[in-house]
Structure formats: C-alpha cells, structure tokens
Amino acid sequence: MDIAKDQPTRVKNPAEGDTARIAMILAAGRGERMRPLTDKCPKPLIEICGRPLIVWHLNALAKAGIRKVVVNLGWLGDDLRARLGDGEHFGVSLQYSEEGFPPLETGGGIFNALPLLGCGPFVVVNSDVWTDISPGTLRCPADSLAHLVMVANPAHNPAGDFCLEGSRISREGRGDRLTFSGIGIYRAELFDGCRPGRFSLVPLLWRAMSAGRVTGQRHSGAWIDVGDPDRLKEAGDLAARTREAT
C-alpha cells in the first residue's frame, strides 16, 4: 500500500450522519478455492438454494432501504454485469466499478470506487459470505472511520482477526477476539493518503484502530464464509434451515 503523506485530509460534513444510503458489494475476486466451479462462473453467481450469492445481498440491501449499490468487476466481470443489469429487477440501482484482472484487492477496490460512493458513510459487503445480517441496522458513529460486524471464530479462522471490547475494535486487546464478517460501514476518510493500485483494507483498519477510530458489533445470527465447496454446501444447509425458521 502506498500512502501519500502530503494528501490533504477530507473534512466530514456534520450533516452526513451515521447511516448509509449506498452500498458496495465486493465481487471482483477469482475464487481460487472454488475452482473448477469458478472457472466459467463468477463466484458471486454461484447459487445457494437456487439464488446467486450476490442476489441474496442485493435483496437484503433493497429490504433495508439501501437502493444505490456499487459492484466492482474483475474476474468474468462481463458475465456478472450481464446477469445483474441495472439492478431494477432486484429493487436497486446498480453502478459498476471496473477493475479488470487481477483485481485491486479489498482496499484498492473500495478506493477505486470512492467517486461512486458519495460523501457519506457507505456499507461494504463481501459477496462471498451468506448471512442474515441486516445492513440497514449498521451505524458508523461520528468519531469512527469504520464500524465492523464481528462473528464467532469459525473453524477455518480459530484465532480470529480483531478484539472487540464494548463497541471498540482493536488489533490486540483484552476484549473478545472475533472474526471480521466481511461486512462493515465506512467513511471515505479511512482512505485518506491512499493512491490508486492494489492494496488490502487491513493496514488501513490497523491505522484507524491505533487512533481509536474503529467500532464494531457482534452478530450472533447466521453467517458463513463461502470460501470452498464444503462451505458452499454448509451455506446451502444453513440457508434452508433459516428459511424454515422464518
């Protein structure tokens, strides 16, 4: 990651509030661990209970009243655009952030899309998770640059990612060490000093955590990282059980 030290810091408009009116779905990845399924199908279009992963997220965003959605495109991006169109069928208005391949990673991908995301807080969702988290419930407090949804550590990530103590998240701390769900709400100021290119979101979060400007909440409901074929089956079973319970 290249951070330009001389880039001026953005000044947040106090009227922006802490809720999001726009969202971004990260959908540019190759899905290596899902091969051969992803050789000819974008990972976000892999289906769970007859519905593509990304459509689950679009439906959840629309239900939450978040109608403007940005999707970044990388691997087989033309196929994804052809399937989703302008989003009207899903109750949202879609815009696309072109990255090509290889994609720009999490940080670079969001930074590239900032011109489409407006000046207020925005929700970001990893397309390759399945969850019952409602994005409309997320808030980014005025003093936070990021608010992350955390979950119990799954078997594939037993050590967790960050510590949640009260509503504050730190890299190391005395709170519960949990796993980042891949869902959060951010302010553009988190990316101050960044330059275009490929980089991870994680160093930016570490920097904000050091300044005490990352908050979070624990989600105890349904969530699974659909990272490989075994977890794809688990996600299908979980979605079916969740449907039956509602």
N, C-alpha and C positions, 0 to 999 in steps of 0.2 A: 504494500500500500504506500502511495506517495502522497504525503500531506504537505500542502503548500503553506509555509509558516506566515507568509505575508498576505494571505487571502483574508479580507475583512469578515468579521463575524456578522451573521444576519441578526437583525433585531426583530424579535417576535412581536406581532401585533397583539396587544392585550385582548382584543375582541375575538381572537381566534377560538378561545375556549379550550376545552379538553376532550371534546368528542370528534369523531372522524366522519366526514361526509364522502370520503373517497377511499378506495382500497386498491392494493396491488396484489396480484397473485404471481408468485414466483414459479415460472413454468418453462424455463429455458434449458434445464439440465438434460443430460443424455440418459440417465437412468441405467448406468452400467450394471448394477447388481440385479436389474430386472431383465437383462438380456436372456433369451432372444426375444422376449415379448416387446422390448422397446427398439428392436432393430428397424421395424417398419411402422411402429405406432408411437407417437409421443407419450411419454409416461403419464401426463395429466389426462389422457384419453383412455387409459386403462380403466375398465369398469369394475365397480363394486355394486352388487345387487342390481345389475343392469343399467347403472348410471355412471358415466365417467367421473373420475375423481374430481376434476375441476368443476364439473357441474354441481356436485354436492356443495362446493364452496360458493359458486355463483348463486345458488338457491338460498343459502344461508345469508349471504350478503343482502340479497333482494328482500328477504323476510325481515332483516334488521333495518331496512330503510336506507341502506347504502347502495345507491343506484349507479354511481360512477366507478368503474373498475378498469384498472390498467393491467394488462397481461404482458409479461416480457416473453419474447420469442427467441429461441435458439435452435436446438435440435428439432428437425422436422416442423419448424415453425409455420410453414405454409399450410401444413395439414391441420394444425391447431386453429389457425385463422379461418380456414375453410369450414371447419366443424362449428366454430362458435359464432362466426359472422360479426354482426354489430351488437350482439347480446340481447336484442329485443325479445327473442324467444324465451330468454331466461329472466326477463324482467329487469335487465340492467342495460347500461350504455357502455360498450367496451371500446377502449383505445389500446393500441399495441405499441410496445417499446421494442424496437428491433435491436438484436444483439449479434445475430449470426452465430457461427460455431467456430471455436469453443465459446461458450457464454462468458459473461463478465463476473461470475460468482455472485454471492448474495449482496455484498456491499457495492460492488461495481454496477450490478444490475439495478439496484434501487437508485444509486446516484445518477445513472444514465436516464432514469425515468422521472427524476425530480421535476423537470419542466411540465410534466403531465399531471403531477400530483398536487399542485396548488400550494398555498402558503400556510395552510392549517395542518393539524395532525392527520395522519393517514394510517390506515390499517395495512399490515403486510401479512400475507398468509402463504406458507409453503404449500404448493399444490399437492405434494406427496404425503400429506397426513390426512387421516379421516378422524373426525371428531364431532361432538355435539356442542362444542363451544359456540356461544352466540357472539359474533363480532360486534353486535350493537351494544353489548354491555361493557365494552372496553373504554377506559378513560385514561388520558395521559395528563397527570397533574401538571399544574402550571410550572413547577420547578423541575420537571422531568423532561429529559430528551427522549426517553424510551420507556415504555411500560410493557413488560413481557408476561405472557401466560406460561406458568410453570406447571409441570406434572410430575407424578411419582416416577422414579427412575425405572425404565424398562430393562429387561434382561440384557439387551444389546448395549446399554449405557449405564451400567450399575454405579459408576462413580458420580454421575450427574454432571451438570455444567456450571451452575452458579448457586450461590447461597441466598435464600430468601429469609429475611429477618423482619417480621412485621410486614411492611409494604415496601421495604428497601431491598434491592438486589446488589450483591457484591460478588467479586471474583472469588474471594475467600472470606469466611466469616463464621460466626457462631450459630447462624440460623440453619434451617434445613437445607441440605444440598439436594437440589432437584434438577430435572431435565427441562431445558427450554423446549417448548412445544412446537416452535416454528411459527407461532402466531403472536403478533405484538402490534402496538401502536406507537408511531414515531413522529418526531418533529424534524423538519429539514435541517435544523441547526446541528443535529447529530453529525452531519456530513460536512460541516464547515472545515475548510482546509483541504478537502479531497480533490483529486484530479481524475479525469476520465481514465478508465482502464480496468483491469481485472483485480479485484481485491475482496477479501472477506469482510463481513459485517462485524465479526468478533472483536478485532482490535479497536474498532470504534466504540463498541459497548464497554470494553475494558476501560477505555479512556473516560467515558462518561461515568462508569461506576466509581472510578478513582475520585471523581468530583462529586460523588453522592447524588448523581442525577439520573439514576435508573431505578424505577419502581416496578412492582410486579404483583401478581396474584396467583394463587394456586387453584388449579382446576382439578376437581376430583371426579369428574364425569368420564365419558367415553373419549378415548384418544388413542391413536396408534400411528406410528411412523411406518408408512407402507414402503419399506426400503428394499424388500426382496420378495420372491414368490411365496415364501412361507408366511410372511407378514401380510401379504395380499389376501391370502386365504383367511387369516385371523381377522382382518378388517372386514371381510365379507360376512363372517360369522357374527362379529360384533355389531355390524350394521343391521343384520337381520334380527338379532336379539333386541336391539334398541328400537327398531320399528315395531316389534311385537309388544314392547312395553309401553308404547305411546298410543 
